[in-house]
Amino acid sequence: MQAVAHDYHYGFDIMDVTGLPSGTVYPALRRLEAAGLLASKWEDEEAARKEQRPARKYYKLTASGRQSLAAAVGRYRRLEGALHKKRTPSKA
């Protein structure tokens, strides 16, 4: 979801930015869409034909996806802060 939120909207683009294989990315995209966190739309066939490539399926975050991503980022930041405190020696 973070990749989609940062303007990586189709599978190969998401694979590129994350370094994850297609066998990880596409099932995750399908699960996120089934959960209502992403919505998808196929691009116009003519646009793809002009660029001599297959049509792309573009993904975007839904309102629920944006909320879920914000909550996950918040949890990560709290965990990061807690771990940082644990590693930083206190000044006595």
C-alpha positions in Angstrom: 0.0 0.0 0.0 2.9 2.3 0.7 4.1 1.9 -2.9 0.7 2.7 -4.3 0.4 5.7 -2.0 3.7 6.9 -3.5 2.5 6.8 -7.1 3.6 3.3 -8.1 0.3 2.2 -9.5 0.8 -1.0 -11.5 2.4 -4.4 -10.8 5.7 -4.1 -12.5 6.3 -0.6 -11.1 5.5 -1.9 -7.6 7.9 -4.9 -8.2 10.6 -2.5 -9.3 10.4 -0.2 -6.3 10.0 -2.9 -3.6 12.3 -5.5 -5.1 9.6 -8.1 -4.5 8.9 -10.9 -7.0 5.6 -11.1 -9.0 4.6 -14.1 -6.9 4.5 -11.9 -3.9 3.2 -8.6 -5.4 0.3 -9.8 -7.4 -1.3 -12.0 -4.7 -0.8 -9.2 -2.2 -2.5 -6.7 -4.6 -5.4 -9.2 -5.1 -5.8 -9.6 -1.3 -5.7 -5.9 -0.6 -8.3 -5.3 -3.3 -10.5 -8.1 -1.9 -10.3 -6.4 1.5 -11.4 -3.1 0.0 -8.1 -1.4 0.7 -7.2 -1.0 -3.0 -9.4 -0.5 -6.1 -8.2 -1.3 -9.6 -9.0 -0.4 -13.2 -7.6 -1.6 -16.5 -6.1 1.0 -18.7 -7.5 1.7 -22.1 -6.4 -1.0 -24.6 -5.6 1.6 -27.2 -3.2 3.4 -25.0 -1.3 0.2 -24.3 -1.3 -0.7 -28.0 0.2 2.7 -28.9 3.1 1.9 -26.6 3.3 -1.7 -27.9 2.7 -3.4 -24.6 0.0 -5.2 -22.7 -2.6 -3.2 -20.9 -1.8 -2.4 -17.3 -4.0 -2.8 -14.3 -3.7 0.4 -12.2 -4.3 0.3 -8.5 -5.2 3.2 -6.1 -5.9 3.3 -2.4 -9.5 3.5 -1.3 -10.5 5.6 1.7 -10.2 2.5 3.9 -6.8 1.8 2.4 -5.6 5.3 3.3 -6.8 4.9 6.8 -5.3 1.4 7.2 -2.0 2.6 5.8 -1.9 5.6 8.2 -2.6 3.3 11.1 0.2 0.9 10.0 2.6 3.8 9.6 1.7 5.1 13.1 2.3 1.6 14.6 5.7 1.4 12.9 6.7 4.9 14.1 5.7 4.0 17.7 7.7 0.8 17.5 10.7 2.6 15.9 10.6 5.2 18.8 10.4 2.5 21.4 13.3 0.6 19.9 15.3 3.8 19.7 14.7 4.6 23.3 15.8 1.1 24.3 19.1 1.4 22.4 19.9 4.9 23.6 21.6 4.9 27.0 19.9 7.2 29.5 22.0 10.1 30.8 22.2 10.0 34.6 
